[in-house]
């Protein structure tokens, strides 16, 4: 403690404010409207934000609670006595008089606030630099959904600088205001929405499809304080999906393969390279489709897995085969495994009896091949049926489904028809093992 503060605390007229706090006793609570100020004489104080301890005050002469008095605001933290604490408790209506009589206290408060401001400025500058290096657009909004800040990726995605959009409503970013309002309504009512695809406006007049996830910011009393939006551009993926729907509708893949085969017969080697480019393009198409389907299905079933709603999961898998035509990409069936690799749900468009028959079976004896750090594995297995009593060889892709804490709780299985993949995409088991099914 500095000499001046020692002298002030020893003054007879200051002794009236001295008070002792027992271990664990609370001086004030976060959210309180009290504005009394405290000066630590000896002992240790703990500072909490919500239920999390963020600091300790141990230096005699340290002030606490002065921010609420200075700004006329509610308490921003909770302070408790860690051990037996002796402190000056100056009532709010007497603080001005004490500061006038002992300006050294005000000086100490000023130095402490300046130190806090410098530390906060350094942290905010560091966070700003970090956010600008992140590939995803990060937008922060207040409780009224007005823009507070966004990073460099957001500037590139939306074609506007932060200075242009600071204070503007978030709704101005989205083309479909009704979809945006429904998204925000679902978030604020507590519905589980990990990601939402929406169309954003852009100054160049072109559509941008973004996949957005939102984190709600709460205060210590669980009141909404604001929102953080993380968005990434998925326009190229949406464009790719449209291309393949048109290609499937007009049988372009079949025509292209036929033409390439005929040209190869008559024009020999120069055109083999063109055929290889087409196969590479189709392999990338298959890779992109598997990655996108794994994310969409995982997002759709995660909440139902938590509640063990298998009927809802069965409906999601059935809708996937009815609406997305996965057979064109060699996907013949889906299955969900629990943490012990036991089948709890399965669906097959062609052989529904076969899908039902594997429910309850176990994958624990099957080797999950692949990089240990990858979220997917390649499976090779033999499964018996009516035509093949000894079993037929099958290849599948297994994706991890994790909880928020990172624990693997389930697996999503894609059952593949390798003959179709080899015929239509030039993909055999060796090629399949070389494909990266986890690219962003």
C-alpha positions in Angstrom: 0.0 0.0 0.0 1.3 3.4 -0.9 2.2 5.7 2.0 -0.6 8.2 1.3 -3.2 5.6 1.3 -1.8 4.2 4.6 -2.1 7.6 6.1 -5.7 8.1 4.9 -6.9 4.8 6.2 -5.5 5.6 9.7 -7.3 8.9 9.9 -9.8 8.9 12.8 -12.7 10.1 10.6 -12.1 7.1 8.2 -12.4 4.5 11.0 -16.2 4.7 10.9 -16.1 3.0 7.5 -13.9 0.0 8.6 -15.7 -3.3 8.4 -14.7 -6.9 8.7 -16.0 -9.6 6.2 -15.9 -13.3 7.1 -14.5 -15.9 4.6 -17.0 -16.4 1.7 -19.0 -13.3 2.6 -20.3 -11.3 -0.4 -19.5 -7.6 -0.6 -21.8 -7.1 -3.5 -23.4 -9.1 -6.4 -23.3 -8.7 -10.1 -26.4 -6.9 -11.3 -27.0 -5.1 -8.0 -27.9 -1.4 -8.1 -25.8 -0.6 -5.0 -23.0 2.0 -5.5 -21.0 1.8 -2.3 -17.2 1.9 -2.7 -14.7 -0.4 -0.9 -11.0 0.1 0.0 -9.1 -3.1 0.8 -7.1 -2.9 4.1 -6.0 -6.5 4.3 -7.0 -10.0 3.2 -8.0 -11.2 -0.3 -11.0 -10.6 -2.4 -12.3 -12.8 -5.3 -13.9 -11.3 -8.4 -16.6 -13.3 -10.3 -18.4 -12.9 -13.6 -21.4 -15.1 -13.4 -20.1 -18.4 -11.8 -16.6 -17.9 -13.1 -13.8 -16.5 -11.0 -11.8 -14.0 -13.1 -9.5 -12.3 -10.6 -8.2 -11.8 -7.1 -7.6 -8.4 -5.3 -4.8 -8.7 -2.8 -3.0 -5.4 -2.7 -3.9 -3.2 0.3 -5.4 0.1 -0.8 -7.1 -1.4 -3.9 -10.5 0.1 -4.5 -13.6 -2.0 -5.6 -17.0 -1.0 -6.7 -16.0 2.5 -7.9 -17.2 1.9 -11.4 -20.9 1.6 -10.4 -20.5 4.9 -8.5 -18.7 6.7 -11.3 -21.0 5.6 -14.1 -24.2 5.2 -12.2 -24.6 1.7 -13.4 -25.3 -1.7 -12.0 -22.6 -3.9 -10.6 -20.6 -5.6 -13.4 -19.2 -8.4 -11.2 -19.6 -10.2 -7.9 -16.9 -9.7 -5.1 -16.5 -12.1 -2.2 -14.0 -12.3 0.7 -11.6 -15.2 0.1 -10.4 -15.2 3.7 -11.0 -12.8 6.6 -11.0 -9.4 5.0 -10.9 -5.9 6.5 -12.0 -3.1 4.2 -13.4 0.4 4.2 -17.0 0.5 3.0 -17.9 4.0 2.0 -21.7 4.6 1.4 -22.5 6.0 -2.0 -23.9 9.3 -0.6 -20.6 9.9 1.3 -18.1 9.1 -1.5 -18.0 12.6 -3.0 -17.2 14.1 0.4 -14.5 11.6 1.1 -12.9 12.2 -2.3 -13.0 16.0 -1.8 -11.3 15.6 1.6 -8.8 13.0 0.4 -8.1 13.6 -3.3 -5.3 11.0 -3.1 -8.0 8.3 -3.2 -9.3 9.8 -6.5 -5.8 9.8 -7.8 -5.4 6.1 -7.0 -8.7 5.3 -8.6 -7.7 7.2 -11.8 -4.4 5.3 -12.0 -6.2 2.0 -11.6 -8.8 2.8 -14.2 -6.1 4.0 -16.6 -4.3 0.6 -16.1 -7.5 -1.3 -16.8 -8.2 0.8 -19.9 -4.6 0.1 -21.2 -5.0 -3.6 -20.6 -8.4 -3.7 -22.2 -7.1 -1.7 -25.2 -4.3 -4.2 -25.8 -6.7 -7.2 -25.5 -9.2 -5.6 -27.9 -6.4 -4.8 -30.4 -5.2 -8.3 -30.3 -8.7 -9.8 -30.7 -9.2 -7.4 -33.7 -6.1 -8.6 -35.4 -7.0 -12.3 -34.7 -10.5 -11.8 -36.1 -9.1 -10.2 -39.2 -7.0 -13.3 -39.8 -9.9 -15.8 -39.5 -11.4 -17.1 -42.8 -15.0 -16.9 -41.7 -17.0 -13.6 -41.5 -17.6 -12.6 -37.8 -20.2 -10.0 -37.1 -21.2 -8.8 -33.6 -24.6 -7.1 -33.0 -26.3 -5.6 -30.0 -29.6 -6.7 -28.4 -31.5 -4.6 -31.0 -29.6 -6.5 -33.7 -27.6 -3.5 -34.9 -24.1 -4.1 -36.1 -21.3 -3.3 -33.6 -18.3 -4.8 -35.4 -17.2 -7.1 -38.2 -13.9 -8.5 -39.4 -12.1 -8.3 -42.7 -13.7 -11.5 -44.0 -17.1 -10.0 -43.4 -16.0 -6.9 -45.5 -15.1 -9.2 -48.4 -18.3 -11.3 -48.1 -20.7 -8.4 -47.9 -18.7 -5.9 -50.0 -18.9 -3.1 -47.4 -16.6 -1.8 -44.7 -17.4 -1.7 -41.0 -17.4 2.1 -41.1 -20.2 1.9 -43.7 -22.3 -0.5 -41.8 -21.6 0.4 -38.1 -25.0 0.8 -36.4 -27.0 -0.5 -39.3 -29.6 -3.2 -38.7 -28.5 -6.8 -39.4 -31.6 -7.2 -41.5 -30.1 -4.9 -44.2 -27.6 -7.7 -45.0 -30.2 -10.3 -46.1 -32.3 -10.5 -49.2 -35.2 -12.5 -47.7 -36.2 -10.5 -44.6 -38.9 -13.0 -43.7 -36.3 -15.9 -43.6 -34.0 -13.7 -41.5 -36.7 -12.8 -39.0 -37.7 -16.5 -38.7 -34.1 -17.4 -38.1 -33.7 -14.8 -35.3 -37.1 -15.8 -33.8 -36.0 -19.5 -33.6 -32.7 -18.5 -32.0 -34.3 -16.3 -29.3 -37.0 -18.9 -28.5 -34.3 -21.5 -27.9 -34.7 -23.7 -30.9 -31.7 -25.7 -31.9 -30.2 -24.1 -35.1 -26.5 -24.8 -35.6 -26.4 -23.4 -39.2 -28.8 -21.7 -41.5 -28.3 -21.0 -45.3 -29.5 -17.5 -46.4 -29.0 -15.2 -49.3 -27.2 -11.9 -48.6 -27.3 -8.7 -50.6 -24.1 -7.5 -52.3 -23.3 -4.2 -54.0 -22.3 -6.0 -57.2 -25.8 -7.2 -57.6 -24.9 -10.9 -57.5 -26.5 -13.4 -55.0 -24.3 -14.7 -52.2 -25.4 -17.8 -50.3 -24.0 -17.9 -46.8 -24.1 -20.6 -44.1 -24.5 -18.8 -40.8 -24.3 -19.9 -37.2 -25.1 -17.7 -34.2 -24.0 -17.4 -30.6 -26.2 -15.5 -28.2 -24.4 -13.4 -25.6 -26.0 -13.4 -22.1 -25.3 -11.3 -19.0 -25.0 -12.8 -15.5 -28.8 -13.0 -15.2 -29.2 -14.9 -18.5 -30.6 -11.8 -20.3 -29.7 -11.4 -23.9 -27.0 -8.9 -24.4 -26.2 -9.4 -28.1 -25.3 -11.8 -30.8 -22.2 -13.1 -32.7 -22.7 -14.3 -36.3 -20.2 -16.6 -38.0 -20.8 -16.8 -41.8 -19.0 -18.5 -44.7 -19.7 -18.2 -48.4 -21.3 -21.4 -49.8 -22.3 -19.9 -53.2 -19.9 -22.2 -55.1 -21.4 -25.3 -53.5 -25.0 -24.1 -54.3 -24.0 -23.4 -57.9 -22.5 -26.8 -58.1 -25.7 -28.4 -56.8 -27.8 -26.6 -59.4 -25.4 -27.7 -62.2 -25.8 -31.4 -61.2 -29.5 -31.2 -60.9 -29.7 -29.9 -64.5 -27.2 -32.5 -65.6 -29.2 -35.3 -64.1 -32.5 -33.9 -65.5 -31.2 -33.9 -69.1 -29.0 -37.0 -68.7 -25.9 -35.0 -69.5 -23.6 -37.4 -67.6 -24.6 -40.3 -69.8 -24.3 -38.2 -73.0 -20.9 -36.9 -72.0 -19.5 -40.4 -71.2 -20.9 -41.7 -74.5 -19.3 -38.8 -76.5 -16.0 -39.2 -74.8 -15.9 -42.9 -75.5 -16.7 -42.4 -79.2 -14.2 -39.5 -79.6 -11.5 -41.6 -77.8 -12.0 -44.4 -80.4 -11.5 -42.2 -83.4 -9.1 -39.4 -82.2 -6.9 -41.5 -79.9 -4.4 -40.1 -77.5 -4.9 -36.3 -77.6 -8.4 -36.7 -76.3 -7.5 -39.0 -73.4 -6.4 -36.0 -71.5 -9.8 -34.4 -72.0 -11.5 -37.6 -70.8 -9.2 -37.6 -67.7 -10.2 -34.0 -66.9 -13.9 -35.0 -67.1 -13.3 -37.9 -64.7 -11.3 -35.6 -62.3 -14.2 -33.2 -62.4 -16.7 -36.0 -61.6 -14.5 -37.3 -58.8 -14.5 -33.8 -57.3 -18.3 -33.8 -57.7 -18.6 -37.0 -55.8 -16.2 -35.8 -53.1 -18.1 -32.5 -52.7 -21.5 -34.3 -52.5 -20.4 -36.8 -49.8 -18.9 -33.9 -47.7 -22.0 -31.8 -48.0 -24.4 -34.7 -47.3 -22.4 -35.7 -44.2 -22.7 -32.2 -42.8 -26.4 -31.7 -43.7 -27.4 -35.1 -42.2 -25.3 -34.7 -39.1 -26.8 -31.3 -38.4 -30.3 -32.7 -39.0 -30.0 -35.7 -36.7 -27.8 -34.4 -33.8 -30.6 -32.9 -31.8 -32.7 -36.1 -32.3 -29.8 -38.3 -31.2 -29.6 -36.4 -28.0 -33.3 -37.1 -27.3 -33.1 -40.7 -28.8 -35.9 -39.8 -31.2 -35.2 -42.6 -33.7 -38.5 -42.1 -35.6 -37.4 -38.6 -36.5 -34.0 -39.8 -37.6 -35.7 -42.5 -39.8 -37.8 -39.8 -41.4 -34.7 -37.6 -42.1 -32.9 -40.5 -43.9 -36.0 -41.4 -45.9 -36.5 -37.8 -47.0 -32.8 -37.7 -48.0 -33.3 -40.6 -50.5 -36.7 -39.2 -51.8 -35.5 -35.6 -52.3 -31.7 -35.7 -53.0 -31.4 -38.7 -55.4 -28.2 -40.0 -53.7 -28.3 -43.2 -55.8 -26.8 -41.1 -58.7 -23.7 -40.7 -56.5 -23.5 -44.4 -55.6 -25.1 -44.0 -52.1 -27.3 -47.0 -51.6 -28.0 -46.7 -47.9 -27.5 -44.9 -44.6 -27.0 -46.1 -41.0 -26.5 -44.5 -37.6 -24.3 -46.2 -35.0 -24.2 -45.5 -31.3 -20.9 -44.9 -29.3 -20.4 -48.7 -29.1 -20.8 -49.0 -32.9 -24.1 -50.7 -32.7 -26.6 -50.0 -35.5 -29.6 -48.0 -34.1 -31.1 -46.8 -37.4 -30.7 -47.7 -41.0 -32.4 -46.9 -44.4 -31.9 -48.3 -47.9 -33.9 -47.2 -50.9 -33.6 -50.4 -52.8 -33.5 -53.1 -50.1 -35.5 -51.8 -47.1 -35.7 -55.3 -45.6 -31.9 -55.5 -45.7 -31.7 -52.1 -43.9 -34.1 -53.3 -41.2 -32.2 -56.5 -40.7 -28.9 -54.8 -39.8 -30.5 -52.7 -36.9 -29.0 -54.1 -33.7 -25.9 -55.5 -35.4 -22.5 -54.3 -34.4 -19.6 -52.7 -36.3 -17.2 -53.2 -33.4 -15.4 -56.0 -35.3 -14.8 -54.0 -38.4 -11.6 -52.0 -38.9 -12.2 -48.3 -39.3 -9.3 -47.3 -41.7 -7.9 -43.9 -42.1 -5.9 -41.0 -40.6 -6.4 -40.9 -36.8 -7.0 -37.2 -36.9 -9.6 -37.3 -39.6 -13.3 -37.2 -38.8 -14.2 -40.0 -41.2 -13.0 -43.6 -41.8 -13.2 -46.1 -44.7 -14.8 -49.5 -43.9 -14.5 -52.7 -45.8 -16.9 -55.5 -44.8 -18.7 -58.6 -45.9 -22.4 -58.9 -45.5 -24.5 -62.0 -46.3 -27.8 -61.8 -48.1 -30.2 -64.2 -49.9 -28.1 -64.4 -53.0 -24.7 -64.5 -51.4 -24.7 -66.7 -48.3 -21.0 -66.4 -47.9 -21.3 -62.6 -48.0 -20.5 -59.9 -50.5 -17.8 -57.3 -50.2 -19.0 -53.8 -49.4 -17.3 -50.4 -48.9 -18.7 -47.7 -46.6 -17.7 -44.3 -45.3 -18.1 -43.6 -41.6 -18.3 -40.0 -40.2 -17.9 -39.2 -36.5 -20.7 -37.4 -34.8 -19.4 -35.5 -31.7 -21.0 -33.6 -28.8 -20.0 -30.0 -28.1 -17.3 -31.3 -25.6 -15.7 -33.2 -28.5 -16.8 -36.7 -27.3 -17.7 -39.1 -30.1 -21.3 -40.3 -29.5 -22.4 -41.7 -32.8 -21.3 -42.6 -36.4 -23.0 -41.7 -39.7 -22.5 -44.5 -42.3 -22.7 -44.1 -46.1 -23.2 -47.4 -47.8 -21.7 -47.3 -51.4 -22.2 -49.3 -54.6 -18.6 -49.5 -55.9 -19.6 -50.9 -59.3 -21.7 -47.8 -59.9 -18.8 -45.5 -58.7 -16.3 -47.3 -60.9 -18.5 -47.1 -63.9 -19.8 -43.6 -63.6 -16.9 -41.8 -61.8 -13.8 -44.0 -62.3 -13.6 -44.5 -58.6 -12.4 -47.9 -57.3 -11.4 -48.8 -53.7 -7.8 -47.5 -54.1 -9.0 -44.2 -55.5 -11.6 -43.9 -52.7 -8.9 -44.3 -50.1 -7.0 -41.4 -51.6 -9.9 -38.9 -51.6 -10.1 -36.4 -48.7 -13.7 -36.4 -47.5 -13.1 -33.6 -45.0 -12.1 -30.6 -47.0 -13.8 -27.3 -46.1 
